[in-house]
Amino acid sequence: LPLLLQTSDNLVWECVKNNNSFMKKVNGRSKRSGTMRFSVEKGNLRSLSSFKQSGIANSKAVGISCTDKNSAVLSLKTASKSDSQVAVEDIPINKSFKKVVKTIESKIVSNYYRPDLKGDALAKFSAVYKANRIAKDVKKGVPVKKGR
């Protein structure tokens, strides 16, 4: 495998912010919004194309995703500055809701990993948790409203 070059996060973002394979551009729904840019990359909690949320440009990225067995996984990306390697730590989070919230806070906030993403990570886990409960038939889904 070839070695990765050492580049700053800002330089990587400037290179990929306008064009990359994960970007989805959607026309805005109102007169003021214009075109919305979304991103479907791994490690992007809010699916927004921004430097703060980017899983590509940031050397420290946080991701929460579903698995095939209807459980959740917390992914932490860490780039080593000394030997130019990227490591991804996958932590299964399938315990009770309160314990998982404590785990997320300890991994992201308590050790100063990315405390700015705490709210986004908890919101993403909440959405994944609800979807998994519906998939496991623990909770019924919201019925679709029918017109008149």
C-alpha positions, 0 to 999 in steps of 0.5 A: 500500500502506498503511504498517504501524504501528510496534508492539513485538514484545511487543504484537504477541505479546499480540494474536496469542498466543491466536487467529490463523489459523496456530494449530493446537490439539491435545489432549495425549497424556498426562494432564499435557500438556493442549492443545498449541498448534502454529503453521504460520506462515512463519518458525516453525522448530519449529512451536510457538506461542511468542514465541521461535519466532513469525514474526509477532511477532518483527521478526527471524525465521528460516525454512527451507523446501523448494522445488518443485525439492527444494532448501532456502531460508533466509528471514530476516525483517527489520523496519525500525524507521525506515520501517515496512517488512518485508523477507524475504531468501531465500537458496538453500541447496543446497550440501553439508551442511557448507557449508550449516551454515557458511552458517546459522551465519554468517547467524544467529549470527556477525552476531548476528541470532538466535543463540538459534535456531541449534540449531532452525535446524540441526535444521530444515535436517537434517530438510529435507535428509533429506526432499529426499534421499529425494524425489530418490531419492538415499536410500531412505525408511525402510520402514514396519513391518508388524504380525504 
